[in-house]
Amino acid sequence: MTIHFQVPQEKIPAQGERSFLKIGDKSLALFNVAHQFYVIDDSCPHQGASLCGGKLEGKVIQCCAHGLRFDLTTGFLLNSTKLRVTSYPIEQVGELMFILINAGETYE
């Protein structure tokens, strides 16, 4: 079953910004890079540090704790296919934005 979580209008980040979202037991980071939106788990898969506050360079987010850098488009650690942060698709309908979360599954 896919859950369509409607992002509150005040949580949709402006271009170049990001926002933190809590959806049930999930903590997510929503990024707006050049008017393209990306959503990932806020927890770094290395040791669980928050990614939302990390350094953002283009489509790459750097973990504050140990400097690991993840591609927002794929969720993968740069130059690797072994370590990945879960990412989620976004659906936009007019002014509304929805994050699609499969119950019981992770998005790849």
All heavy atoms as an XYZ file, in Angstrom:
840
protein
N       0.841     -1.175      0.000
C       0.000      0.000      0.000
C       0.891      1.246      0.000
O       1.838      1.339      0.771
C      -0.891     -0.005      1.241
C      -1.738      1.228      1.361
S      -2.894      1.163      2.730
C      -1.903      1.882      4.008
N       0.593      2.181     -0.856
C       1.351      3.425     -0.931
C       0.622      4.524     -0.175
O      -0.566      4.750     -0.381
C       1.557      3.861     -2.395
O       2.266      2.837     -3.083
C       2.354      5.149     -2.482
N       1.347      5.182      0.707
C       0.813      6.315      1.450
C       1.191      7.584      0.700
O       2.350      7.768      0.330
C       1.394      6.342      2.882
C       1.003      5.069      3.630
C       0.944      7.587      3.624
C       1.792      4.849      4.897
N       0.220      8.452      0.475
C       0.457      9.751     -0.153
C       0.412     10.799      0.957
O      -0.664     11.189      1.398
C      -0.617     10.066     -1.200
C      -0.512      9.234     -2.438
N      -0.792      7.886     -2.458
C      -0.168      9.561     -3.695
C      -0.615      7.420     -3.678
N      -0.235      8.423     -4.452
N       1.571     11.238      1.411
C       1.629     12.242      2.463
C       1.649     13.621      1.828
O       2.571     13.948      1.076
C       2.873     12.056      3.339
C       3.058     13.150      4.342
C       2.324     13.168      5.520
C       3.935     14.196      4.096
C       2.473     14.199      6.437
C       4.102     15.235      5.005
C       3.357     15.230      6.176
N       0.653     14.438      2.144
C       0.620     15.798      1.606
C       1.543     16.684      2.432
O       1.389     16.808      3.639
C      -0.791     16.384      1.616
C      -0.832     17.752      0.971
C      -2.241     18.315      0.875
O      -3.223     17.601      0.976
N      -2.322     19.613      0.665
N       2.495     17.301      1.765
C       3.439     18.193      2.428
C       2.726     19.505      2.720
O       2.165     20.122      1.806
C       4.681     18.450      1.540
C       5.641     19.413      2.216
C       5.374     17.140      1.189
N       2.715     19.936      3.993
C       2.102     21.231      4.298
C       2.788     22.340      3.500
O       4.015     22.327      3.329
C       2.357     21.404      5.800
C       2.586     20.021      6.320
C       3.248     19.274      5.188
N       2.003     23.273      3.007
C       2.526     24.355      2.158
C       3.710     25.067      2.800
O       4.687     25.388      2.126
C       1.399     25.350      1.843
C       1.689     26.269      0.687
C       1.781     25.557     -0.651
O       1.107     24.566     -0.891
N       2.627     26.054     -1.531
N       3.646     25.297      4.112
C       4.733     26.012      4.801
C       6.007     25.180      4.921
O       7.066     25.709      5.233
C       4.275     26.494      6.187
C       4.005     25.401      7.186
C       2.582     24.844      7.149
O       1.804     25.162      6.226
O       2.265     24.062      8.058
N       5.936     23.870      4.627
C       7.117     23.009      4.692
C       7.772     22.810      3.328
O       8.826     22.192      3.218
C       6.741     21.638      5.277
C       6.443     21.676      6.746
C       7.722     21.913      7.505
C       7.620     21.498      8.946
N       8.916     21.523      9.609
N       7.160     23.320      2.267
C       7.757     23.207      0.930
C       8.863     24.248      0.838
O       8.602     25.447      0.912
C       6.705     23.398     -0.177
C       5.641     22.303     -0.078
C       7.377     23.385     -1.549
C       4.481     22.469     -1.042
N      10.110     23.792      0.710
C      11.224     24.747      0.740
C      11.345     25.574     -0.538
O      11.027     25.109     -1.632
C      12.448     23.846      0.920
C      12.042     22.523      0.370
C      10.564     22.409      0.585
N      11.825     26.794     -0.360
C      12.136     27.660     -1.502
C      13.363     27.100     -2.214
O      14.094     26.256     -1.673
C      12.410     29.077     -1.005
N      13.616     27.576     -3.410
C      14.756     27.118     -4.199
C      16.044     27.277     -3.388
O      16.294     28.314     -2.793
C      14.821     27.899     -5.512
C      15.690     27.284     -6.561
C      17.138     27.715     -6.478
O      17.451     28.847     -6.165
N      18.025     26.801     -6.763
N      16.843     26.199     -3.326
C      18.103     26.217     -2.599
C      17.966     25.931     -1.114
O      18.958     25.902     -0.397
N      16.751     25.694     -0.640
C      16.500     25.463      0.776
C      16.106     24.006      1.023
O      15.987     23.219      0.092
C      15.390     26.394      1.273
C      15.730     27.861      1.131
C      16.875     28.293      2.031
O      16.958     27.799      3.175
O      17.696     29.119      1.588
N      15.882     23.679      2.304
C      15.450     22.345      2.685
C      14.544     22.453      3.893
O      14.528     23.484      4.575
C      16.645     21.449      2.956
C      17.258     21.513      4.329
C      18.405     22.428      4.661
N      19.411     22.811      3.744
C      20.658     22.377      3.734
N      21.059     21.507      4.606
N      21.522     22.825      2.882
N      13.790     21.371      4.164
C      12.953     21.352      5.366
C      12.935     19.944      5.948
O      13.164     18.959      5.242
C      11.533     21.844      5.072
O      10.871     20.984      4.181
N      12.678     19.889      7.242
C      12.600     18.640      7.986
C      11.133     18.269      8.146
O      10.311     19.112      8.466
C      13.258     18.811      9.359
C      13.120     17.615     10.248
C      13.964     16.537     10.109
C      12.135     17.580     11.223
C      13.832     15.422     10.925
C      11.992     16.481     12.046
C      12.845     15.396     11.899
N      10.817     16.984      7.909
C       9.446     16.506      8.047
C       9.427     15.261      8.927
O      10.305     14.397      8.806
C       8.856     16.135      6.681
C       8.774     17.233      5.645
C       8.564     16.639      4.261
C       7.651     18.177      5.985
N       8.440     15.171      9.776
C       8.228     13.977     10.593
C       6.923     13.361     10.123
O       5.862     13.994     10.189
C       8.159     14.367     12.075
C       8.095     13.194     12.997
C       9.450     12.548     13.131
C       9.375     11.480     14.214
N      10.481     10.584     14.201
N       6.981     12.138      9.594
C       5.805     11.439      9.094
C       5.736     10.104      9.832
O       6.511      9.194      9.534
C       5.875     11.207      7.571
C       6.042     12.532      6.832
C       4.643     10.463      7.080
C       6.309     12.395      5.347
N       4.858     10.021     10.809
C       4.790      8.819     11.632
C       6.122      8.622     12.323
O       6.622      9.522     12.995
N       6.743      7.463     12.125
C       8.050      7.193     12.734
C       9.216      7.554     11.812
O      10.368      7.321     12.142
C       8.153      5.732     13.168
C       8.048      4.753     12.007
O       7.677      5.167     10.886
O       8.339      3.561     12.209
N       8.916      8.142     10.662
C       9.967      8.527      9.706
C      10.350      9.996      9.863
O       9.498     10.849     10.004
C       9.509      8.302      8.269
C       9.325      6.852      7.890
C       9.032      6.748      6.415
C       8.890      5.310      5.991
N      10.106      4.535      6.140
N      11.642     10.245      9.819
C      12.181     11.604      9.772
C      12.746     11.792      8.377
O      13.628     11.032      7.960
C      13.279     11.792     10.818
O      12.746     11.641     12.102
N      12.233     12.785      7.655
C      12.633     12.992      6.266
C      13.196     14.387      6.065
O      12.862     15.326      6.794
C      11.429     12.810      5.333
C      10.679     11.487      5.413
C       9.502     11.488      4.449
C      11.595     10.315      5.126
N      14.048     14.511      5.051
C      14.602     15.801      4.643
C      14.136     16.056      3.210
O      14.329     15.222      2.332
C      16.122     15.781      4.727
N      13.519     17.219      2.999
C      13.010     17.618      1.689
C      13.867     18.762      1.172
O      14.031     19.773      1.853
C      11.540     18.061      1.836
C      10.860     18.721      0.634
C      10.810     17.789     -0.566
C       9.455     19.175      1.022
N      14.434     18.589     -0.018
C      15.340     19.573     -0.613
C      14.755     20.125     -1.900
O      14.119     19.404     -2.663
C      16.693     18.921     -0.952
C      17.413     18.376      0.240
C      17.192     17.073      0.672
C      18.322     19.163      0.927
C      17.859     16.570      1.773
C      18.994     18.666      2.029
C      18.759     17.364      2.456
N      15.011     21.417     -2.170
C      14.639     22.063     -3.417
C      15.936     22.508     -4.085
O      16.575     23.469     -3.660
C      13.725     23.260     -3.149
C      13.288     23.963     -4.426
O      13.882     23.807     -5.480
N      12.244     24.766     -4.311
N      16.336     21.771     -5.113
C      17.567     22.077     -5.837
C      17.184     22.484     -7.254
O      16.688     21.668     -8.029
C      18.520     20.848     -5.873
C      19.782     21.173     -6.662
C      18.847     20.369     -4.465
N      17.376     23.768     -7.562
C      17.053     24.299     -8.887
C      15.618     23.955     -9.280
O      15.348     23.506    -10.388
C      18.050     23.797     -9.929
N      14.689     24.126     -8.331
C      13.262     23.895     -8.521
C      12.914     22.431     -8.763
O      11.831     22.114     -9.247
C      12.684     24.784     -9.620
C      12.927     26.235     -9.358
N      12.287     26.934     -8.354
C      13.764     27.121     -9.940
C      12.715     28.176     -8.344
N      13.615     28.325     -9.289
N      13.823     21.532     -8.423
C      13.565     20.087     -8.449
C      13.592     19.620     -6.998
O      14.501     19.978     -6.251
C      14.641     19.356     -9.272
C      14.444     17.866     -9.342
C      13.216     17.466    -10.147
O      12.947     18.022    -11.208
N      12.471     16.516     -9.633
N      12.592     18.828     -6.594
C      12.483     18.400     -5.208
C      12.983     16.979     -5.021
O      12.769     16.115     -5.875
C      11.029     18.514     -4.738
C      10.557     19.935     -4.671
C       9.873     20.507     -5.731
C      10.802     20.709     -3.547
C       9.438     21.819     -5.678
C      10.381     22.035     -3.482
C       9.700     22.583     -4.550
N      13.652     16.743     -3.879
C      14.180     15.434     -3.508
C      13.850     15.181     -2.044
O      13.942     16.093     -1.216
C      15.705     15.395     -3.679
C      16.145     15.712     -5.078
C      16.502     17.009     -5.436
C      16.188     14.728     -6.061
C      16.890     17.319     -6.729
C      16.577     15.027     -7.360
C      16.929     16.323     -7.683
O      17.305     16.618     -8.961
N      13.485     13.942     -1.720
C      13.191     13.561     -0.337
C      14.012     12.332      0.010
O      14.025     11.348     -0.735
C      11.695     13.224     -0.140
C      11.433     12.810      1.299
C      10.823     14.389     -0.511
N      14.697     12.410      1.152
C      15.481     11.287      1.647
C      15.206     11.108      3.136
O      14.715     12.026      3.805
C      17.003     11.489      1.433
C      17.480     12.754      2.153
C      17.350     11.515     -0.053
C      19.002     12.925      2.172
N      15.544      9.921      3.655
C      15.528      9.741      5.102
C      16.525     10.725      5.688
O      17.598     10.953      5.115
C      15.929      8.316      5.480
C      14.767      7.336      5.417
O      13.604      7.772      5.516
O      15.030      6.133      5.286
N      16.195     11.279      6.830
C      17.070     12.265      7.461
C      18.254     11.618      8.171
O      19.191     12.290      8.546
C      16.269     13.122      8.448
C      17.095     14.237      9.044
O      17.812     14.921      8.271
O      17.058     14.411     10.270
N      18.244     10.331      8.316
C      19.271      9.622      9.068
C      20.351      9.052      8.149
O      20.064      8.255      7.249
C      18.610      8.482      9.853
O      19.555      7.769     10.579
N      21.597      9.435      8.380
C      22.717      8.896      7.600
C      22.821      7.391      7.876
O      22.802      6.978      9.038
C      24.008      9.601      8.001
S      25.468      8.982      7.123
N      22.942      6.578      6.835
C      23.020      5.132      7.044
C      24.314      4.681      7.731
O      24.403      3.552      8.193
C      22.908      4.550      5.633
C      23.298      5.652      4.721
C      22.942      6.934      5.418
N      25.295      5.558      7.857
C      26.557      5.204      8.511
C      26.385      5.101     10.018
O      26.616      4.057     10.606
C      27.649      6.214      8.145
C      28.936      6.003      8.862
N      29.519      6.992      9.617
C      29.747      4.932      8.969
C      30.638      6.532     10.150
N      30.793      5.293      9.762
N      25.943      6.200     10.659
C      25.758      6.172     12.106
C      24.546      6.972     12.566
O      24.450      7.347     13.725
C      27.012      6.664     12.833
C      28.150      5.674     12.763
C      29.318      6.052     13.657
O      29.491      7.199     14.039
N      30.133      5.069     13.974
N      23.630      7.275     11.652
C      22.361      7.871     12.032
C      22.316      9.374     12.210
O      21.296      9.910     12.643
N      23.375     10.087     11.882
C      23.368     11.552     12.028
C      22.348     12.174     11.069
O      22.057     11.629     10.007
C      24.754     12.112     11.750
N      21.820     13.333     11.442
C      20.857     14.045     10.608
C      21.527     14.543      9.329
O      22.634     15.082      9.358
C      20.281     15.232     11.377
O      19.470     16.018     10.531
N      20.841     14.369      8.205
C      21.342     14.867      6.921
C      20.728     16.216      6.548
O      21.294     16.946      5.745
C      21.057     13.850      5.813
C      21.813     12.528      5.929
C      21.293     11.521      4.906
C      23.298     12.744      5.759
N      19.592     16.550      7.142
C      18.877     17.778      6.772
C      19.752     19.021      6.946
O      19.708     19.926      6.130
C      17.598     17.905      7.585
S      16.501     19.210      6.995
N      20.560     19.055      7.987
C      21.390     20.226      8.257
C      22.758     20.183      7.612
O      23.578     21.073      7.824
N      23.016     19.161      6.801
C      24.322     19.018      6.170
C      24.581     20.059      5.101
O      23.692     20.804      4.690
N      25.807     20.099      4.641
C      26.213     21.029      3.581
C      25.662     20.537      2.246
O      25.914     19.409      1.836
C      27.737     21.123      3.537
C      28.249     22.127      2.532
C      29.756     22.211      2.580
C      30.277     23.219      1.577
N      31.749     23.256      1.573
N      24.908     21.400      1.573
C      24.299     21.068      0.293
C      25.088     21.735     -0.830
O      25.264     22.950     -0.838
C      22.841     21.548      0.267
C      22.021     21.233     -0.971
C      21.881     19.722     -1.176
C      20.647     21.883     -0.874
N      25.578     20.916     -1.758
C      26.292     21.413     -2.943
C      25.636     20.800     -4.159
O      25.849     19.622     -4.450
C      27.774     21.028     -2.884
C      28.542     21.718     -1.778
C      30.011     21.314     -1.759
O      30.367     20.237     -2.297
O      30.802     22.087     -1.207
N      24.819     21.581     -4.849
C      24.082     21.043     -5.988
C      23.149     19.954     -5.510
O      22.357     20.161     -4.603
N      23.269     18.760     -6.088
C      22.430     17.623     -5.722
C      23.140     16.681     -4.755
O      22.799     15.502     -4.674
C      22.016     16.865     -6.979
C      21.165     17.690     -7.922
C      20.837     16.920     -9.177
C      20.115     17.818    -10.171
N      19.907     17.153    -11.447
N      24.108     17.196     -4.015
C      24.873     16.376     -3.072
C      24.724     16.949     -1.669
O      24.929     18.137     -1.449
C      26.370     16.331     -3.477
C      27.198     15.585     -2.438
C      26.520     15.679     -4.848
N      24.375     16.071     -0.716
C      24.272     16.472      0.682
C      25.411     15.787      1.456
O      25.681     14.614      1.244
C      22.888     16.124      1.296
C      22.751     16.716      2.696
C      22.625     14.630      1.304
C      22.608     18.196      2.736
N      26.067     16.565      2.300
C      27.190     16.047      3.086
C      26.749     15.888      4.539
O      26.242     16.825      5.155
C      28.382     16.986      3.010
C      29.597     16.479      3.750
C      30.813     17.363      3.515
O      30.797     18.266      2.700
N      31.870     17.082      4.233
N      26.971     14.713      5.092
C      26.637     14.430      6.488
C      27.513     15.283      7.404
O      28.729     15.368      7.207
C      26.832     12.949      6.778
S      26.495     12.494      8.483
N      26.886     15.897      8.399
C      27.609     16.749      9.352
C      28.582     15.959     10.219
O      29.610     16.484     10.635
C      26.619     17.461     10.277
S      25.451     18.516      9.461
N      28.256     14.713     10.515
C      29.040     13.933     11.478
C      30.392     13.480     10.931
O      31.420     13.687     11.567
C      28.236     12.730     11.952
N      30.394     12.847      9.763
C      31.637     12.258      9.257
C      31.979     12.665      7.829
O      32.914     12.137      7.239
C      31.573     10.729      9.351
C      31.413     10.253     10.754
N      30.201      9.840     11.258
C      32.295     10.156     11.766
C      30.348      9.498     12.520
N      31.610      9.680     12.862
N      31.182     13.557      7.244
C      31.520     14.076      5.922
C      31.109     13.209      4.745
O      31.471     13.519      3.613
N      30.359     12.123      4.994
C      29.922     11.302      3.864
C      29.001     12.127      2.972
O      28.188     12.908      3.456
C      29.199     10.052      4.361
C      30.035      9.096      5.205
C      29.169      7.930      5.680
C      31.234      8.598      4.432
N      29.131     11.931      1.652
C      28.374     12.726      0.684
C      27.466     11.819     -0.130
O      27.925     10.834     -0.709
C      29.344     13.494     -0.207
C      30.160     14.514      0.578
C      31.377     15.052     -0.169
N      31.190     15.256     -1.574
C      30.956     16.448     -2.149
N      30.917     17.531     -1.419
N      30.804     16.546     -3.450
N      26.172     12.181     -0.158
C      25.159     11.382     -0.836
C      24.529     12.161     -1.979
O      24.229     13.341     -1.852
C      24.064     10.968      0.153
C      24.564     10.054      1.233
C      25.037     10.584      2.430
C      24.590      8.682      1.054
C      25.518      9.755      3.430
C      25.071      7.846      2.053
C      25.537      8.390      3.236
N      24.302     11.451     -3.096
C      23.637     12.013     -4.270
C      22.135     11.997     -4.008
O      21.553     10.931     -3.781
C      23.980     11.158     -5.485
C      23.408     11.685     -6.781
O      22.353     12.359     -6.765
O      24.007     11.405     -7.834
N      21.493     13.153     -4.015
C      20.061     13.231     -3.744
C      19.223     12.544     -4.813
O      18.106     12.117     -4.548
C      19.617     14.692     -3.609
C      20.151     15.454     -2.404
C      19.696     16.909     -2.461
C      19.711     14.803     -1.102
N      19.735     12.424     -6.024
C      18.950     11.812     -7.105
C      18.859     10.298     -6.963
O      17.864      9.700     -7.363
C      19.514     12.161     -8.491
O      20.843     11.665     -8.589
C      19.499     13.661     -8.724
N      19.882      9.671     -6.388
C      19.900      8.208     -6.262
C      19.898      7.733     -4.817
O      19.540      6.592     -4.548
C      21.155      7.612     -6.933
O      22.318      8.057     -6.219
C      21.235      7.994     -8.394
N      20.353      8.571     -3.903
C      20.504      8.177     -2.508
C      21.843      7.531     -2.209
O      22.202      7.339     -1.051
N      22.612      7.200     -3.237
C      23.887      6.504     -3.031
C      24.993      7.432     -2.533
O      25.046      8.610     -2.901
C      24.377      5.845     -4.323
C      23.705      4.537     -4.626
C      22.847      4.437     -5.702
C      23.926      3.419     -3.845
C      22.223      3.234     -6.000
C      23.310      2.217     -4.130
C      22.452      2.118     -5.216
N      25.864      6.864     -1.733
C      27.109      7.516     -1.360
C      27.862      7.799     -2.657
O      27.880      6.949     -3.559
C      27.919      6.576     -0.459
C      29.280      7.052      0.030
C      29.115      8.202      1.009
C      30.005      5.894      0.705
N      28.464      8.969     -2.778
C      29.199      9.291     -4.006
C      30.266      8.248     -4.275
O      30.959      7.802     -3.357
C      29.845     10.672     -3.908
C      28.922     11.873     -3.980
C      29.736     13.160     -4.043
C      27.974     11.811     -5.158
N      30.383      7.866     -5.529
C      31.374      6.898     -5.998
C      31.226      5.524     -5.356
O      32.201      4.801     -5.183
C      32.800      7.427     -5.782
C      33.020      8.737     -6.489
O      32.611      8.904     -7.634
N      33.623      9.690     -5.811
N      29.999      5.143     -5.001
C      29.752      3.844     -4.382
C      28.347      3.370     -4.726
O      27.459      4.164     -4.996
C      29.886      3.945     -2.860
O      29.506      2.731     -2.255
N      28.166      2.073     -4.711
C      26.829      1.494     -4.832
C      26.542      0.597     -3.635
O      25.635     -0.212     -3.660
C      26.692      0.673     -6.130
O      27.698     -0.335     -6.145
C      26.813      1.553     -7.363
N      27.311      0.775     -2.574
C      27.164     -0.085     -1.400
C      26.403      0.590     -0.262
O      25.675     -0.065      0.466
C      28.523     -0.538     -0.916
C      29.268     -1.344     -1.966
C      30.327     -2.201     -1.378
C      31.180     -2.884     -2.403
N      30.561     -3.811     -3.260
N      26.556      1.884     -0.074
C      25.905      2.600      1.023
C      24.901      3.581      0.436
O      25.238      4.353     -0.467
C      26.939      3.337      1.874
C      26.444      3.937      3.187
C      25.903      2.855      4.113
C      27.589      4.671      3.881
N      23.676      3.532      0.956
C      22.604      4.331      0.368
C      21.639      4.817      1.448
O      21.331      4.092      2.385
C      21.847      3.466     -0.619
C      20.778      4.144     -1.377
C      20.120      3.162     -2.319
N      19.460      3.891     -3.385
C      18.840      3.313     -4.382
N      18.791      2.010     -4.472
N      18.271      4.038     -5.309
N      21.164      6.031      1.269
C      20.094      6.567      2.102
C      18.792      6.381      1.314
O      18.779      6.527      0.089
C      20.357      8.049      2.458
C      20.352      8.940      1.249
C      19.366      8.534      3.489
N      17.726      6.008      2.003
C      16.459      5.775      1.322
C      15.911      7.093      0.774
O      15.913      8.109      1.463
C      15.433      5.141      2.280
O      15.973      3.927      2.797
C      14.130      4.826      1.572
N      15.467      7.054     -0.466
C      14.857      8.225     -1.091
C      13.429      7.873     -1.492
O      13.088      6.695     -1.637
C      15.678      8.686     -2.307
O      15.776      7.649     -3.253
N      12.607      8.887     -1.655
C      11.181      8.699     -1.926
C      10.759      9.556     -3.106
O      11.218     10.681     -3.250
C      10.354      9.098     -0.698
C      10.734      8.331      0.537
C      11.739      8.801      1.380
C      10.118      7.124      0.851
C      12.113      8.084      2.506
C      10.482      6.408      1.980
C      11.484      6.894      2.806
O      11.867      6.184      3.913
N       9.838      9.045     -3.917
C       9.334      9.859     -5.034
C       8.375     10.936     -4.539
O       7.765     10.811     -3.468
C       8.615      8.842     -5.924
C       8.291      7.702     -5.036
C       9.310      7.684     -3.942
N       8.267     11.968     -5.331
C       7.372     13.090     -5.052
C       6.398     13.220     -6.212
O       6.780     13.056     -7.376
C       8.175     14.401     -4.897
C       9.058     14.321     -3.669
C       7.244     15.605     -4.823
C       9.968     15.506     -3.512
N       5.167     13.520     -5.872
C       4.142     13.765     -6.888
C       3.590     15.169     -6.650
O       3.264     15.523     -5.516
C       3.032     12.727     -6.729
C       1.948     12.802     -7.752
C       0.948     11.676     -7.542
O       1.266     10.533     -7.897
O      -0.150     11.966     -7.006
N       3.537     15.954     -7.711
C       2.971     17.303     -7.601
C       1.702     17.368     -8.427
O       1.675     16.949     -9.588
C       3.978     18.350     -8.057
C       5.134     18.476     -7.073
C       6.047     19.623     -7.392
O       7.019     19.441     -8.103
N       5.722     20.792     -6.854
N       0.657     17.864     -7.779
C      -0.643     18.042     -8.424
C      -1.031     19.493     -8.199
O      -1.430     19.874     -7.102
C      -1.707     17.091     -7.823
C      -3.041     17.296     -8.515
C      -1.263     15.640     -7.896
N      -0.843     20.309     -9.225
C      -1.082     21.739     -9.077
C      -0.153     22.307     -8.022
O       1.062     22.127     -8.089
N      -0.707     22.944     -7.024
C       0.082     23.532     -5.938
C       0.384     22.521     -4.826
O       1.133     22.823     -3.901
C      -0.666     24.730     -5.337
C      -0.856     25.885     -6.304
C       0.452     26.568     -6.640
O       1.247     26.839     -5.723
O       0.679     26.832     -7.836
N      -0.207     21.336     -4.905
C      -0.050     20.333     -3.847
C       1.150     19.436     -4.125
O       1.432     19.077     -5.267
C      -1.315     19.485     -3.725
C      -2.624     20.230     -3.455
C      -3.791     19.258     -3.420
C      -2.531     21.031     -2.164
N       1.847     19.062     -3.047
C       2.988     18.162     -3.148
C       2.748     16.961     -2.236
O       2.338     17.125     -1.090
C       4.277     18.868     -2.732
C       5.494     17.970     -2.758
S       7.000     18.807     -2.197
C       7.243     19.937     -3.554
N       3.001     15.767     -2.766
C       2.834     14.535     -2.006
C       4.129     13.737     -2.031
O       4.782     13.622     -3.075
C       1.724     13.670     -2.609
C       0.372     14.331     -2.602
C      -0.040     15.091     -3.688
C      -0.475     14.198     -1.516
C      -1.277     15.707     -3.693
C      -1.712     14.811     -1.513
C      -2.123     15.572     -2.608
N       4.479     13.169     -0.876
C       5.591     12.224     -0.790
C       4.966     10.841     -0.791
O       4.032     10.570     -0.028
C       6.414     12.450      0.494
C       7.018     13.850      0.483
C       7.505     11.381      0.618
C       7.680     14.239      1.789
N       5.465      9.951     -1.658
C       4.916      8.615     -1.779
C       5.756      7.633     -0.978
O       6.956      7.467     -1.233
C       4.861      8.185     -3.245
C       4.180      9.178     -4.196
C       4.222      8.679     -5.611
C       2.768      9.467     -3.757
N       5.121      6.994     -0.007
C       5.821      6.074      0.869
C       5.109      4.727      0.808
O       3.906      4.639      1.082
C       5.832      6.587      2.328
C       6.509      7.951      2.397
C       6.503      5.578      3.246
C       6.393      8.643      3.735
N       5.846      3.684      0.440
C       5.286      2.347      0.428
C       5.342      1.785      1.840
O       6.424      1.661      2.420
C       6.052      1.416     -0.516
C       5.534      1.514     -1.939
O       4.534      2.143     -2.207
N       6.236      0.877     -2.846
N       4.194      1.455      2.387
C       4.118      0.882      3.727
C       4.826     -0.470      3.730
O       4.585     -1.311      2.882
C       2.670      0.726      4.161
N       5.761     -0.642      4.657
C       6.474     -1.912      4.789
C       7.605     -2.113      3.808
O       8.249     -3.150      3.810
N       7.865     -1.160      2.946
C       8.940     -1.282      1.957
C       9.796     -0.033      1.989
O       9.375      1.019      2.439
C       8.375     -1.434      0.547
C       7.546     -2.676      0.343
C       7.004     -2.749     -1.073
O       7.652     -2.234     -2.000
O       5.929     -3.326     -1.251
N      11.005     -0.143      1.474
C      11.856      1.038      1.287
C      11.930      1.318     -0.199
O      11.879      0.416     -1.019
C      13.278      0.830      1.852
O      13.838     -0.335      1.235
C      13.259      0.674      3.341
N      12.048      2.597     -0.536
C      12.164      2.998     -1.935
C      13.604      2.942     -2.366
O      14.490      3.317     -1.625
C      11.612      4.412     -2.129
C      10.318      4.401     -2.840
C       9.133      4.338     -2.139
C      10.285      4.385     -4.214
C       7.934      4.298     -2.810
C       9.089      4.346     -4.885
C       7.916      4.309     -4.173
O       6.732      4.269     -4.835
N      13.825      2.505     -3.570
C      15.175      2.424     -4.109
C      15.292      3.281     -5.330
O      14.484      3.436     -6.116
C      15.531      0.986     -4.444
C      15.273      0.084     -3.273
C      16.483     -0.651     -2.810
O      17.481     -0.662     -3.529
O      16.437     -1.204     -1.732
